[in-house]
Amino acid sequence: MRILNKRARAKYFILESVEAGIVLTGAEIKSIRSGRANISEAFAKIKDEEVYLMNAHIYPWMGSQKFTGERRDRKLLLHKKQILNWLGKISGGALTIVPLSIYIKGNLAKVQLGLAKTKAKFDKRADLKKRAVQRDIEKQLRGEKSNS
């Protein structure tokens, strides 16, 4: 099960990406395995040379009575070298860290983080125009195949 952040690719240019582990409770991992999470409003923040996933919404597991906050900060597991590298890059102020997806790899939950730069309004319009042109081309190709 892969939980995607569709908003991230629409709002940001993704410059780099890295895979990180997530520190979760048992009820949270069950919810992620069943696909009950939302990361569309989530972001990552570096505090004291540690990375935290903020504002990720993991819904409570049905049978869990000890479920902690749905939007609590969750620690991400990265190498110190990677954290310091990204800390240097985002210190300029123009870049941010956004989660692209959460998925299960083996028995572990992983999050794919992206170093992102915000798109300007005209960049978003250009992407929409490009998608519309591509969609029209695909429609024409499908129309020609069905007529043949």
Secondary structure, 3 states (H helix, E strand, C coil): CEEECHHHHHHEEEEEEEEEEECCCHHHHHHHHCCCEECCCCEEEEECCEEEEECCEECCCCCCCCCCCCCCCEEEECCHHHHHHHHHHHCCCCEEEEEEEEEEECCEEEEEEEEEEECCHHHHHHHHHHHHHHHHHHHHHHHHHHHC
